[in-house]
Amino acid sequence: MNSAASRRRFLLRSAPALVGMLLGGCDRLSNSPWFARILAVAESLNAAVKKGTSTRLSMAQEFPESELSPSFRSNGTSRPSSAEYESLAANGFADYRLDVGGLVAKPLSLSLDDIRALPSRTQVTRHDCVEGWSAIGKWKGARLSALLKEAQPSASARYVVFRCADSLEEGGDPYYESIDMDDAYHEQTLLAYELNDAALPIGNGAPLRLRVERQLGYKMAKYVMRIELVDKLDGIGNGQGGYWEDQGYQWYAGI
Amino acid sequence: METDAVRTSRSQLYCRHTLPVRIMHWINVLAFFVLLMSGLQIFNAHPALNWGKSSYDGRPPLLEIGAATDRAGHAVGTTNVLGHSFETTGILGSSKSDGGGLEERAFPAWATLPGPRWLSMARSWHFFAAWIFVVNGILYFMYGFATGHFRRDIVPTRADGRSIGRSFLDHLRFRHPAGEAAKHYNILQKVAYITVIFVLLPAIVVMGWGMSPYLNSLIPGWVDVLGGRQSARTLHFALAFLLLTFVGVHVFEVIVTGLWNNLRSMITGRYQVPAEKDHE
């Protein structure tokens, strides 16, 4: 047997072990923070494509009502478990107040009626979950831009943070999300209080949920209790800009 | 085989693949498998495929992979294709976890990246590999057109057109071109490469873009040309398996037509032309 043949036989025999090592290596890489940072380059590129192609202009597709999904799936929290939320829900959110604070000239505390009095928008859009499914629903809500106009964000405000009433795990960190000012002022960005012509159901985020139609579902915080304008996301949760972002999900969820 | 090797002197090694093609080929191999396996992990988060704009329009999924618990408490994997249900325990629906027991998951850990259930990390891998795959693909297209590689090596000639029947039979009989003929792709290779390079690979990228809510908004409604976002997702999945089928046939042909010779030609570029049959 010549050396080339034995070398080849060795390569063939070691192929399965090599594949195993590669797969194990990939999982080890997945668990290394430095490697996660390298992979995150792609997220920056995705966000750069978004920045480079348009800012507040492009509109998510809107559908005729004939396309509505028969029932709109509830995902994540289906009912916040806190006593505070239960008491709000018990009398139809009559005592609910949305606080708006942070880097604003005029902090607000709004009732649902105040929010309904803001300029509104109705849109039939497709909700795309990070898991892969889509559902089409008709949303009505106050335009976030109208609310911001009242609160008058300071020039240093870069993000809008949404604090929520729910936590996905019993006693876990409360849900929160954040978007940039481009998405905050986008025409289709709403604080929705109606789904399919009825009051927003608890399963879908009553009394108020965010709609950011050009991003995935996890950006669209449900059970919104407080809105904060901030100049950076450090110091909120684990600093990544959202409940799922703190667990490794991409902050920019346009893809 | 030994006599062939002796007969063929070093000078008969000719350069089959240029350095850029070799580099781009192997980058593509890596990107493809990372994309495939991270894609299966992403699929596992919602192991169903629908046709249309939404997943909940009242019609059942075309494909659904799930698990049910039997009386003994075991996770029984089921795969439902177009209304037909199959038990697929061990591979699809339920398969071995790290702990050794059966765990409910659509594709098994050995086929996904990462192995354990981890959607966010799979998305990170997927988008990272996607950027490499797309940039590599664009460079390959530029190279292929600029150097005449496509025109010279991949576009079928008139003679190719006439040889389809014979080439088909030769493949079935495992008769492989030798001599001068082995220096060029045969017609079936050309058709396969054209389909993969110019149809399947660009299409799977477009289907991926079709799932992006932001890219959907650039030209609202464009994804409906594909049948809707869920159709794009279904096609993305189907194309991945078509490409995997191509890879399977490709690797099979690489092995049966001379594994080491072919491998060397894609690593060092040098290919040893098989001697003509009538010379033996």
Interface residues (C-beta under 8 A of the other chain):
Chain A: R8 L23 C26 D27 S30 A36 I38 L39 A40 V41 A42 E43 L45 N46 K50 T53 S54 S58 M59 A60 Q61 E62 F63 E67 S69 P70 S71 F72 R73 R126 D128 C129 V130 E131 G132 W133 S134 A135 I136 E213 R214 Q215 L216 W244 Q247 G248 Y249 Q250 A253 G254 I255
Chain B: V34 I42 F43 A45 H46 A48 K53 S54 S55 Y56 D57 G58 W110 L113 P114 G115 P116 W118 L119 S120 M121 R123 S124 W125 F127 F128 A130 W131 M211 S212 P213 Y214 L215 N216 S217 L218 P220 G221 V223 D224 R229 Q230 R233 W260
